[in-house]
Amino acid sequence: MRKSESNKSELKIRISGLSSGIHEYHFSTSPADIGLDAQFSKPVEIDARLDKASRQMYLKADIRTVGMFGCDRCLDEFERPLATGYTMFYLYDETESGRFPDDEIQIISPDTVTIDLREDVRQMILLAVPLKLLCTEECKGLCPRCGTNWNHASCDCTQEMIDSRWSGLQNLSK
């Protein structure tokens, strides 16, 4: 097993002339270098493990970064660490592709010199962002009348009484 350190922001693995076996790589790049917007300001760290055989390669990549998001309940900004990963089979022969999931294969030509991880890493980070972004699970949100952030202060607004026809639904949340 060979380990390679890459401090460059270039997320490429040179496969031309690479011996068979397991090779490990570490990359660190800025989010802008892979096309992420300003909400990602911390470096993107990637640990990749490439298992090369004569007719195929198997890549497993673990990705970590931090994003700045706005809470969907209280609108406060907060940092959230993101960790994700993916696997990819690189095949030289398309006839072998039936053995692997379609979204985990890439067909490459035998004269391919490098594998560029940039786009796959970018997409995996974007897919790792939750659809519902909360600063904490206990976030109290905003007052619907005055807009006070209930996480930081309370307000004197009166809460509306719920229509009695809907009172049966309150038991479901208990």
C-alpha positions, 0 to 999 in steps of 0.5 A, spaced: 500 500 500 502 506 498 500 513 501 501 519 497 500 526 500 497 532 495 497 539 498 495 542 491 488 544 490 488 539 484 484 533 485 487 529 480 490 522 481 495 520 476 494 513 473 498 512 467 504 508 470 501 506 476 502 499 479 497 495 481 495 495 488 492 499 493 494 507 493 492 512 498 491 519 497 489 525 501 487 532 498 486 539 501 482 544 496 479 550 497 471 550 495 472 555 490 477 551 486 471 545 485 466 550 484 462 551 490 460 558 492 461 562 498 457 559 503 463 554 503 469 557 506 473 552 510 477 547 506 475 541 503 478 535 505 478 528 501 481 521 503 481 517 497 483 510 496 484 507 489 485 499 488 488 498 481 487 492 477 489 490 470 482 491 467 479 496 472 480 501 478 476 501 485 476 508 488 473 510 495 473 517 497 471 520 504 470 528 503 469 533 509 468 540 509 464 545 513 458 550 510 455 556 513 447 556 512 441 559 514 436 556 519 429 554 516 426 556 523 429 562 526 434 565 520 440 565 524 446 563 520 450 557 523 456 552 521 455 545 519 460 540 518 458 536 512 461 529 511 460 524 505 463 519 500 462 515 494 465 509 490 467 509 483 469 503 479 473 505 473 473 500 467 477 500 461 471 495 457 464 497 457 462 490 456 464 489 464 459 495 466 453 490 467 456 487 474 456 494 477 451 499 479 450 505 473 451 510 478 458 508 480 461 506 474 465 510 469 468 508 462 475 510 461 480 509 455 486 505 456 490 511 454 487 515 460 493 519 464 489 522 470 482 521 474 479 528 476 475 527 482 473 535 482 466 534 479 464 528 483 467 531 490 463 537 488 456 534 487 457 529 493 458 535 497 452 539 494 448 532 495 450 532 503 447 538 504 440 537 508 433 539 505 431 542 512 437 546 515 436 547 522 441 551 527 439 545 532 434 540 533 431 544 539 430 551 535 424 555 537 423 559 531 420 566 530 414 569 533 409 569 527 407 576 529 413 580 531 418 576 528 422 575 535 427 570 535 424 565 540 431 562 541 434 569 544 428 572 547 421 572 548 415 576 546 409 579 549 405 577 543 398 573 544 398 566 541 392 565 537 387 559 539 387 553 535 380 552 532 377 546 536 376 542 530 383 541 529 384 540 537 384 532 535 391 533 531 394 536 537 394 529 541 398 526 535 404 531 536 404 528 544 
